[in-house]
Amino acid sequence: MKLLEHEAKKVLKEAGIAIPAGFLINVPEELPAHLPALSDRIMLKAQVDVGGRGKAGGILMADPATAVATARELFSRKIKGLPVRQVLAEEHLIIRHEYYLSITVDRSSRQPLVLFADAGGVDIETTAREHPEAIRKDVVNPLLRDIPPFMLRDLLGTAPKEIGPAINRLYHAFCDRDAILAEINPLVTTPQGVYAADAKFIVDDNALGRQGITVNRDLSEREREAEKHGFSYVELGGNIGVIGNGAGLTMATLDLIEFYGGRAANFLDVGGGAESERVMYAVRLVAGVPSVKVIVVNLLGGITKCDEVAKGIISAGISQKVIVRLAGTNEAEGRLLLVEKGYEMLDTMDLVVKKAVEVAAS
């Protein structure tokens, strides 16, 4: 789950990384009480979960005389379609230099990967694309509590050694908070020291409970409903609904849809041993996606019984066409139930997907 900037900065502050003086406000009228603690120039930053917030008009500068009016203007905006409900008011830092620092997970080695560049800010993506050599990288063994000094020297290059502790502290926060991304962009040097001028933090969804987070804000309402029923569910944006059992089979179905020129609307894995009621909820959930024109049900019966799957499909009573491939335990019974109700049954995954793509295109 992505943390908002003020939440990410709280994590950094607790890890010992300096952040600008700032206050979270919910309405412009809360701002005057905090102005004495801020500088003569104030940064007003919309707390919305989007990238490129600054270029989209989500960060404004003001002075004490214009701060309330500027905050009112920011609260009235939508940043990439999202309304501004909270604003972080911060002191303006006198910046000597901007750096880029992040830690993520290197999937090949399955270890934390630290990235550092001498140029941070809004154009870091351009730097990474056009000058990848400008970003220094090191993989850290997660059994190490601290990043070794030789690795810090390698990452810093000619950057001030005072930045080293901030890198190490971000690594501590990354490990302690079960993060999959911890980013400071920019990490800045000022006359007062090293500060995190901005921050991004993503906590592993599987660790939310351990981190004391009870609601995953990144989930849509439909994804929340799927979580309640125990489905593995992801929205994808196409018009072909997909229901399978087992991540591998469901992913293979998505790949085949793409291969034949279709677009999947979702990934839904009902899991093993799904009974009729569980299947019914899955079918209704996918049918509730406005873009879905046809649904592919592709299940292999092992501990999942095909007749239970068939009963669930029938009980769902949806308007969209459902094309089914069942194989395995109680396959004959399941086929008979569906054929009697007029559902289209095909023998292979290939045939099911081809037919679904044709229906979706019609």
C-alpha positions, 0 to 999 in steps of 0.5 A, a space after each residue: 500500500 502506498 503511503 501519502 507524503 506526510 505518512 512517508 515522512 513520518 516514517 523517515 523522521 522516526 528512522 532519524 532522517 531530517 524532514 522539513 518542518 511541516 503541518 497537515 491541514 484539512 481546510 485552509 483556515 487551519 493554516 494561520 495557526 501554523 505559520 509562525 513555525 514555518 519560514 517566510 516562504 511556504 510550500 503547499 503540497 497536495 496529499 494525493 496518490 499520483 505521480 508527477 504531482 508537481 507538474 500537475 499543479 499539486 505543489 504551490 509556493 506562498 508567503 505568509 500573506 498569501 498562504 491561506 488564499 493559495 491553500 484555498 486555491 489548492 484545495 479547489 483543484 483536482 490533481 490528475 482527477 483526484 480531489 485535494 482533501 489534505 495539504 502538507 504545509 512545509 517550510 521552504 528549504 534553501 537547497 544547495 544540491 539535490 540527490 536521488 535515493 531509493 531502495 526497492 527489491 531486486 527480483 533477480 537476487 530477492 534482496 534490497 537494491 539501493 539506488 543513488 544518483 547525484 541528480 534528483 528531482 522531477 526529471 529522474 526518470 529521464 536521467 534513468 532512461 537517457 543516462 543509466 550510468 548516472 545511477 549507482 546501484 548496490 544489492 544488500 544482503 537482508 541479513 545485514 542490519 547496516 549497509 557496509 561502509 565500503 558499499 556506502 562509499 561506492 554509492 556516494 561517489 563524490 557526494 558528501 559523506 554526510 549523506 551516508 547515514 541517511 542512506 543507512 537509516 532509509 535502509 533500516 526503515 525499508 526493512 523494519 516497515 516491510 517496504 517494497 519501495 522507499 524513495 527520497 526524491 530529492 534528498 537535499 543538502 542545505 546549510 542546516 544539513 541533509 533533508 528528505 524534501 519529498 518521500 514515497 513509501 510502499 508497504 508490502 500488502 502482505 505485511 499490512 497487519 504486521 504494520 498495524 494498517 487495517 485498511 488497504 487504501 490502494 484497493 478499489 471497492 471491487 477489490 475490497 469485495 474480492 478480498 472479503 471473499 478470499 479471492 485473488 483479484 486484480 482489475 485490468 481494464 479490458 472487456 473479457 472477464 476471467 475466472 480460474 483456479 490457481 494463479 498459474 492457470 489464471 495467468 495462462 488464460 490472461 496470456 492466451 487472451 492477449 495472444 488472440 488479440 483480446 483484453 482481459 478485464 480482470 484476474 480472479 483466482 477462486 482458489 482450490 476447493 471452491 464450493 458453489 456459493 464461492 463460485 457464484 460470488 466470483 461470477 457476480 463480482 466479475 459480471 459487475 465490472 461495467 466493461 465486461 461483455 463475456 466471461 471465461 471460466 477456466 477451472 481444473 477440478 482436483 479438490 475443486 469439484 466441477 459440479 460445484 463450479 457449475 452450480 455456482 455459475 448457474 446460481 449467479 444468474 448474470 446477463 453476460 455470456 459465460 464460456 466454460 472449460 471444466 476438467 477433472 473431478 465430477 467433470 461429467 456431472 458439471 458439464 451436464 448441469 451447464 449444458 442443460 441450462 444452455 451454457 457453452 462448454 468447450 473442451 480446451 482453454 484455447 477454444 474457450 479463449 478464442 470464442 471469448 475474444 470473438 464475442 468481445 469483439 462483436 
